Each structure stands twice: as C-alpha cells, then as structure tokens.
C-alpha cells in the first residue's frame, strides 16, 4: 500500500519537458507528496509508443535538483529514472501526463504517455497515465485535469490495483464543475490514420502527413469513449499481458 504523503513520485510525459500538461501534473503531484521528481523527454514524443532508444546514446540533462530532460522516448525516461537517476531510492508511484489530448481506444497502443506508465509497471512500480481531451483546433483547456486529477489519483491509490496492471485516466473536455462522475470503463474503439493529408515541401517533393482525425465509436456502451463524451472521467485498468486466452484452445487443436 502506497502512503501518498511519504511516496516518492516520478512524473513523466510524452509532450516534452516544457509541455504545459507536465506542469499541471507536477503541481498535482506536489499536492500529494513533497518527494516529486520529473524526468521527461527533451522534445515532443507523441505516438512514440513503448519504444526504447537503442541505436544512439542517451544523455541526461539536469535542469534543477529534481528535474531532468533526456534525449529519448518516454520509455527511456522512466527506465533511466528508475535504473540511474533514482537508483538509490526507486519511485513508489509513476504519473505520466497530463497529455494534451485524449488517449482512448486504440490510441493507447501508440501513446507515449501510456507507454511511460507501462514501463513503470514492467519495473514493478504502480503507474497512472493521465490525459486531457481537447476538441480539434482548439487549445487544450487544462481546468478539468487540474481540478480533478489529485482526487482521482488519491482514490486510485486507496483502492489499489494488481501488479502488471496500469491505470489509464482521461478527463473530458468540459469545465471542471460540469464533470458528471467517474466511470471505470473498458477500452473503446478509435483509430488514428483515417485521413492522410498530401502536400509538397518547399523543394517540390511530395509528402503525406497523418491527420489528427480519428475513426471512433463513441456509442460503444461502457467504453472510455462513451464515458468522456458523457462528461465523465474515464478510468481503465490495462494489463501488460496481451495474451488472448480464449483463442488458445482452438489454436492448440488446430496446430497439434
């Protein structure tokens, strides 16, 4: 059981060390514990997924006593924080985010925010990924996450969750006072890549840019997407084990 007041908390993200959501989460974390450390990518790593940097050296840049930037992915940041920066005293909790935009449905397979929490989970540290929804083309409104994140994190700590499971939290795009509740939801269905935007660069070379539009099903009852569209904070426990056990018996019979 984590004692929040005594916990060493590691804060990471995928939007980079200067991301506004990181500042929001750092402030939230400091409202929970005095022992807060920040280790985040030097630059934006959105959609980096659960990737490690293996072909170039990683460099740790110390910004202040408990703030560090790394020229790598969110996964790199958590690994180096636990195995190098904080190797004398591991974090008790890892908080990743607050991401600028939701991580819902199939987004979680691409998300660097979720990947940081996944890496912490693999290292045996409880972890929560947090994201703030936004409407396309509109600046992120951080008020909902800023107001509710602390209470949600505390309630999750009190409830606890199994080893090899991480928690994915999404805040709806609405004023904090309009949140209708918290929904423990399953992963919904939403896939980026529906729109590819063609263009030509200044040297005349054609390119394709993956658009932000997503093909999503918000009608899937009980899903994270349905929850946030109804003004609720979605909370989804995610398992590290991706095995689809119901397929195993049939495959064994077919491959015997």
PyMOL commands that set and color helices and strands:
alter all, ss='L'
color gray80, all
select helices_A, chain A and resi 4-6+20-30+74-85+107-110+112-122+143-159+176-178+224-229+245-255
alter helices_A, ss='H'
color red, helices_A
select strands_A, chain A and resi 8-12+35-41+60-64+67-70+93-100+126-132+165-171+181-184+189-192+196-200+206-210+214-217+232-239
alter strands_A, ss='S'
color yellow, strands_A
deselect
rebuild
show_as cartoon
